[in-house]
Amino acid sequence: MKAYTLGMMVLLGSLSSFPATAQEPPRFNVEATCKAAQPLSAQDTNPYESCMRDETAAEQQLRDIWSSAAVNQRSMCGQEAQIGGTPSYVDMLTCLQIAQGATPTSSSRRRKPAQ
């Protein structure tokens, strides 16, 4: 029973770091995320610029749907968008779109940083 209680406390503590009831989406440092972006194609000669364009578009779309997302969806997607230490509006938007049953938009493409 103690292990279960401790596990729940850790889970709840990690969820509380994300303000799911906030009126606005979280603020992410996407500049750092985009500095590690890899090209998506041979034509993608400036992956940082492309990534910033995608993240900016996703942030705007996220703001548009934020108030219609359920609190539990905001919380879950907020946590998911920060996995791996590279927070992304594209990831959060895609997660919310899927959670709401919508088809992810074209700006919902994810760039993985070099490992």
N, CA, C and O of each residue as an XYZ file, in Angstrom:
460
protein
N       0.807     -1.191      0.000
C       0.000      0.000      0.000
C       0.853      1.260      0.000
O       0.514      2.240     -0.663
N       1.973      1.240      0.748
C       2.839      2.410      0.797
C       3.447      2.707     -0.566
O       3.554      3.870     -0.956
N       3.848      1.665     -1.296
C       4.446      1.870     -2.618
C       3.438      2.511     -3.567
O       3.784      3.395     -4.351
N       2.179      2.051     -3.486
C       1.130      2.620     -4.331
C       0.912      4.094     -3.992
O       0.801      4.929     -4.890
N       0.851      4.412     -2.705
C       0.646      5.794     -2.263
C       1.793      6.677     -2.708
O       1.574      7.790     -3.186
N       3.023      6.187     -2.554
C       4.200      6.955     -2.969
C       4.172      7.180     -4.471
O       4.463      8.278     -4.945
N       3.818      6.130     -5.231
C       3.747      6.262     -6.687
C       2.719      7.290     -7.114
O       2.967      8.082     -8.024
N       1.572      7.281     -6.465
C       0.523      8.257     -6.788
C       0.968      9.666     -6.438
O       0.664     10.612     -7.165
N       1.684      9.817     -5.333
C       2.168     11.140     -4.939
C       3.160     11.667     -5.970
O       3.128     12.848     -6.315
N       4.037     10.801     -6.461
C       5.008     11.212     -7.483
C       4.281     11.605     -8.758
O       4.595     12.631     -9.361
N       3.304     10.791     -9.177
C       2.542     11.093    -10.385
C       1.790     12.410    -10.248
O       1.845     13.256    -11.141
N       1.103     12.583     -9.155
C       0.356     13.817     -8.948
C       1.280     15.016     -8.841
O       0.949     16.100     -9.321
N       2.427     14.835     -8.221
C       3.400     15.925     -8.114
C       3.921     16.348     -9.473
O       4.116     17.539     -9.717
N       4.152     15.390    -10.366
C       4.649     15.740    -11.700
C       3.567     16.433    -12.513
O       3.872     17.325    -13.305
N       2.302     16.038    -12.331
C       1.222     16.694    -13.056
C       0.978     18.107    -12.559
O       0.557     18.977    -13.321
N       1.242     18.332    -11.282
C       0.985     19.664    -10.743
C       1.976     20.700    -11.249
O       1.741     21.899    -11.100
N       3.088     20.256    -11.848
C       4.050     21.219    -12.379
C       3.555     21.853    -13.675
O       4.131     22.828    -14.158
N       2.496     21.297    -14.228
C       1.908     21.835    -15.449
C       0.574     22.482    -15.106
O      -0.313     21.805    -14.587
N       0.407     23.758    -15.378
C      -0.833     24.445    -15.006
C      -1.985     24.135    -15.965
O      -2.302     24.941    -16.839
N      -2.605     22.976    -15.799
C      -3.647     22.518    -16.723
C      -4.846     23.451    -16.753
O      -5.539     23.531    -17.768
N      -5.099     24.151    -15.668
C      -6.260     25.027    -15.639
C      -5.933     26.433    -16.116
O      -6.793     27.314    -16.086
N      -4.717     26.650    -16.549
C      -4.305     27.971    -17.002
C      -5.156     28.418    -18.181
O      -5.605     27.602    -18.986
N      -5.368     29.712    -18.270
C      -6.153     30.272    -19.362
C      -5.383     30.286    -20.674
O      -5.975     30.417    -21.745
N      -4.073     30.152    -20.590
C      -3.217     30.176    -21.775
C      -2.319     28.947    -21.784
O      -2.035     28.384    -20.727
N      -1.870     28.525    -22.957
C      -0.935     27.397    -23.032
C       0.380     27.734    -22.322
O       0.675     28.907    -22.094
N       1.156     26.732    -21.979
C       2.444     26.987    -21.328
C       3.404     27.689    -22.285
O       3.216     27.662    -23.502
N       4.414     28.306    -21.730
C       5.454     28.951    -22.542
C       6.627     27.988    -22.648
O       7.168     27.560    -21.628
N       7.022     27.645    -23.859
C       8.150     26.747    -24.098
C       9.299     27.531    -24.714
O       9.076     28.494    -25.448
N      10.518     27.125    -24.418
C      11.710     27.701    -25.034
C      11.990     26.917    -26.317
O      12.876     26.064    -26.355
N      11.225     27.219    -27.361
C      11.372     26.473    -28.604
C      12.646     26.855    -29.363
O      13.085     26.120    -30.248
N      13.228     27.983    -29.024
C      14.496     28.345    -29.665
C      15.536     27.270    -29.379
O      16.261     26.849    -30.280
N      15.610     26.826    -28.130
C      16.567     25.775    -27.764
C      16.221     24.464    -28.462
O      17.106     23.747    -28.930
N      14.942     24.161    -28.527
C      14.500     22.948    -29.212
C      14.878     23.005    -30.678
O      15.372     22.022    -31.230
N      14.650     24.147    -31.319
C      14.908     24.278    -32.757
C      16.392     24.338    -33.096
O      16.789     23.986    -34.207
N      17.208     24.776    -32.157
C      18.656     24.777    -32.416
C      19.173     23.365    -32.631
O      20.188     23.166    -33.299
N      18.475     22.378    -32.066
C      18.878     20.983    -32.210
C      18.129     20.282    -33.347
O      18.283     19.074    -33.528
N      17.325     21.017    -34.111
C      16.503     20.419    -35.169
C      17.362     19.854    -36.291
O      18.395     20.412    -36.660
N      16.900     18.737    -36.816
C      17.549     18.090    -37.947
C      16.720     18.352    -39.203
O      15.503     18.509    -39.106
N      17.346     18.402    -40.376
C      16.585     18.613    -41.622
C      15.564     17.501    -41.838
O      15.839     16.336    -41.550
N      14.395     17.859    -42.344
C      13.367     16.873    -42.641
C      13.508     16.324    -44.057
O      12.980     15.256    -44.369
N      14.213     17.049    -44.904
C      14.424     16.611    -46.282
C      15.712     17.255    -46.793
O      16.299     18.106    -46.125
N      16.140     16.842    -47.976
C      17.337     17.416    -48.579
C      17.146     18.894    -48.901
O      18.113     19.656    -48.924
N      15.912     19.298    -49.148
C      15.610     20.686    -49.459
C      15.563     21.574    -48.210
O      15.552     22.799    -48.325
N      15.537     20.984    -47.056
C      15.470     21.730    -45.796
C      16.886     22.179    -45.415
O      17.570     21.530    -44.625
N      17.304     23.306    -45.999
C      18.673     23.782    -45.801
C      18.852     24.577    -44.515
O      19.982     24.789    -44.075
N      17.765     25.015    -43.910
C      17.846     25.760    -42.654
C      16.838     25.169    -41.661
O      15.753     25.717    -41.465
N      17.214     24.036    -41.035
C      16.245     23.375    -40.149
C      15.823     24.238    -38.956
O      14.697     24.102    -38.479
N      16.684     25.111    -38.469
C      16.313     25.993    -37.360
C      15.161     26.907    -37.773
O      14.168     27.031    -37.055
N      15.301     27.542    -38.931
C      14.255     28.456    -39.408
C      12.944     27.715    -39.673
O      11.872     28.204    -39.317
N      13.026     26.553    -40.290
C      11.827     25.758    -40.562
C      11.159     25.332    -39.261
O       9.935     25.390    -39.136
N      11.955     24.910    -38.307
C      11.432     24.494    -37.006
C      10.746     25.661    -36.305
O       9.651     25.499    -35.768
N      11.372     26.827    -36.302
C      10.774     28.000    -35.655
C       9.460     28.382    -36.322
O       8.506     28.768    -35.646
N       9.407     28.276    -37.639
C       8.172     28.574    -38.373
C       7.080     27.581    -37.960
O       5.943     27.978    -37.705
N       7.426     26.292    -37.896
C       6.452     25.269    -37.492
C       5.991     25.486    -36.047
O       4.800     25.393    -35.754
N       6.933     25.775    -35.150
C       6.589     25.954    -33.737
C       5.716     27.198    -33.535
O       4.783     27.178    -32.732
N       6.016     28.269    -34.255
C       5.227     29.502    -34.147
C       3.802     29.262    -34.651
O       2.840     29.701    -34.021
N       3.666     28.574    -35.774
C       2.339     28.262    -36.313
C       1.574     27.350    -35.353
O       0.380     27.544    -35.129
N       2.259     26.362    -34.790
C       1.605     25.438    -33.856
C       1.180     26.159    -32.579
O       0.112     25.878    -32.035
N       2.006     27.082    -32.099
C       1.649     27.841    -30.896
C       0.365     28.644    -31.141
O      -0.501     28.705    -30.268
N       0.241     29.251    -32.309
C      -0.962     30.030    -32.622
C      -2.189     29.125    -32.700
O      -3.245     29.458    -32.164
N      -2.049     27.993    -33.360
C      -3.169     27.053    -33.457
C      -3.541     26.520    -32.070
O      -4.720     26.332    -31.768
N      -2.546     26.284    -31.247
C      -2.781     25.811    -29.885
C      -3.578     26.837    -29.088
O      -4.503     26.481    -28.358
N      -3.219     28.103    -29.230
C      -3.965     29.172    -28.544
C      -5.425     29.199    -29.005
O      -6.324     29.485    -28.214
N      -5.654     28.903    -30.277
C      -7.009     28.913    -30.824
C      -7.885     27.797    -30.245
O      -9.091     27.988    -30.085
N      -7.299     26.636    -29.930
C      -8.097     25.505    -29.449
C      -7.975     25.284    -27.941
O      -8.654     24.422    -27.383
N      -7.119     26.053    -27.286
C      -6.821     25.827    -25.867
C      -8.069     25.784    -24.999
O      -8.234     24.861    -24.201
N      -8.942     26.759    -25.141
C     -10.110     26.842    -24.255
C     -11.113     25.712    -24.503
O     -11.916     25.404    -23.623
N     -11.082     25.100    -25.670
C     -12.009     24.005    -25.952
C     -11.467     22.653    -25.502
O     -12.195     21.661    -25.533
N     -10.199     22.594    -25.082
C      -9.601     21.334    -24.638
C      -9.951     21.070    -23.181
O      -9.943     21.985    -22.357
N     -10.254     19.827    -22.869
C     -10.552     19.441    -21.491
C      -9.284     19.574    -20.638
O      -8.169     19.426    -21.137
N      -9.473     19.850    -19.369
C      -8.346     20.052    -18.449
C      -7.434     18.827    -18.437
O      -6.212     18.977    -18.440
N      -7.999     17.624    -18.422
C      -7.153     16.428    -18.397
C      -6.363     16.279    -19.692
O      -5.240     15.776    -19.673
N      -6.936     16.709    -20.821
C      -6.203     16.673    -22.092
C      -5.051     17.672    -22.073
O      -3.949     17.361    -22.525
N      -5.303     18.863    -21.553
C      -4.241     19.872    -21.443
C      -3.087     19.346    -20.604
O      -1.920     19.481    -20.973
N      -3.424     18.751    -19.486
C      -2.398     18.244    -18.576
C      -1.590     17.125    -19.216
O      -0.359     17.158    -19.206
N      -2.278     16.138    -19.773
C      -1.607     15.003    -20.398
C      -0.709     15.469    -21.549
O       0.450     15.065    -21.642
N      -1.246     16.313    -22.414
C      -0.485     16.769    -23.581
C       0.649     17.710    -23.180
O       1.702     17.718    -23.818
N       0.443     18.495    -22.138
C       1.512     19.364    -21.644
C       2.699     18.565    -21.142
O       3.850     18.929    -21.383
N       2.416     17.479    -20.447
C       3.489     16.605    -19.970
C       4.174     15.914    -21.146
O       5.402     15.848    -21.206
N       3.374     15.401    -22.079
C       3.913     14.687    -23.234
C       4.791     15.590    -24.111
O       5.803     15.141    -24.648
N       4.408     16.844    -24.251
C       5.140     17.777    -25.120
C       6.518     18.116    -24.578
O       7.336     18.703    -25.287
N       6.784     17.753    -23.327
C       8.075     18.076    -22.714
C       8.961     16.846    -22.506
O      10.055     16.955    -21.954
N       8.493     15.688    -22.944
C       9.291     14.465    -22.793
C      10.585     14.609    -23.577
O      10.588     15.089    -24.711
N      11.657     14.200    -22.978
C      12.956     14.257    -23.638
C      13.658     15.589    -23.490
O      14.762     15.767    -24.004
N      13.039     16.523    -22.798
C      13.677     17.806    -22.548
C      13.649     18.782    -23.709
O      14.308     19.821    -23.661
N      12.894     18.460    -24.755
C      12.776     19.376    -25.890
C      11.312     19.748    -26.061
O      10.612     19.156    -26.883
N      10.841     20.735    -25.285
C       9.422     21.101    -25.342
C       9.030     21.606    -26.727
O       9.798     22.287    -27.406
N       7.814     21.252    -27.120
C       7.382     21.568    -28.475
C       5.890     21.864    -28.531
O       5.069     21.079    -28.057
N       5.552     23.012    -29.118
C       4.154     23.336    -29.376
C       3.574     22.387    -30.420
O       2.391     22.051    -30.361
N       4.395     21.956    -31.372
C       3.941     21.024    -32.398
C       3.485     19.729    -31.732
O       2.425     19.200    -32.067
N       4.279     19.215    -30.790
C       3.901     17.992    -30.089
C       2.617     18.191    -29.290
O       1.729     17.339    -29.306
N       2.526     19.314    -28.595
C       1.348     19.563    -27.767
C       0.102     19.724    -28.624
O      -0.953     19.184    -28.291
N       0.209     20.459    -29.719
C      -0.918     20.641    -30.629
C      -1.368     19.303    -31.202
O      -2.564     19.012    -31.223
N      -0.435     18.494    -31.664
C      -0.768     17.190    -32.231
C      -1.482     16.327    -31.204
O      -2.488     15.690    -31.515
N      -0.967     16.304    -29.987
C      -1.580     15.531    -28.910
C      -3.019     15.992    -28.658
O      -3.924     15.163    -28.560
N      -3.236     17.299    -28.555
C      -4.587     17.818    -28.304
C      -5.521     17.533    -29.474
O      -6.691     17.208    -29.273
N      -5.013     17.654    -30.683
C      -5.852     17.377    -31.853
C      -6.295     15.917    -31.857
O      -7.454     15.614    -32.140
N      -5.376     15.022    -31.545
C      -5.712     13.600    -31.501
C      -6.683     13.326    -30.349
O      -7.649     12.581    -30.516
N      -6.432     13.922    -29.189
C      -7.307     13.735    -28.027
C      -8.720     14.230    -28.314
O      -9.690     13.687    -27.786
N      -8.836     15.252    -29.145
C     -10.158     15.810    -29.480
C     -10.769     15.143    -30.715
O     -11.863     15.509    -31.144
N     -10.065     14.169    -31.281
C     -10.599     13.451    -32.428
C     -10.401     14.146    -33.752
O     -11.027     13.776    -34.745
N      -9.535     15.154    -33.787
C      -9.273     15.890    -35.032
C      -8.051     15.303    -35.727
O      -7.217     14.653    -35.096
N      -7.958     15.535    -37.011
C      -6.779     15.135    -37.768
C      -5.693     16.175    -37.558
O      -5.940     17.366    -37.751
N      -4.473     15.744    -37.160
C      -3.387     16.716    -36.973
C      -3.138     17.533    -38.236
O      -3.278     17.034    -39.353
N      -2.765     18.806    -38.041
C      -2.524     19.714    -39.161
C      -1.141     19.501    -39.751
O      -0.328     18.763    -39.195
N      -0.879     20.147    -40.874
C       0.410     19.991    -41.556
C       1.578     20.533    -40.744
O       2.707     20.078    -40.927
N       1.341     21.497    -39.847
C       2.450     22.012    -39.041
C       2.781     21.064    -37.892
O       3.664     21.348    -37.082
N       2.070     19.939    -37.825
C       2.279     18.990    -36.741
C       3.368     17.976    -37.067
O       3.274     16.817    -36.664
N       4.374     18.390    -37.774
C       5.486     17.493    -38.048
C       6.579     17.769    -37.017
O       6.857     18.926    -36.701
N       7.181     16.743    -36.509
C       8.121     16.871    -35.395
C       9.542     16.663    -35.856
O       9.833     15.741    -36.619
N      10.417     17.514    -35.396
C      11.835     17.412    -35.672
C      12.524     16.845    -34.451
O      12.401     17.397    -33.358
N      13.226     15.783    -34.612
C      13.956     15.194    -33.496
C      15.358     15.768    -33.449
O      16.042     15.825    -34.470
N      15.795     16.200    -32.256
C      17.156     16.708    -32.139
C      18.174     15.588    -32.287
O      17.866     14.419    -32.052
N      19.371     15.948    -32.673
C      20.450     14.974    -32.783
C      20.761     14.401    -31.409
O      20.819     15.133    -30.421
N      20.956     13.122    -31.353
C      21.244     12.468    -30.079
C      22.701     12.111    -29.980
O      23.132     11.551    -28.972
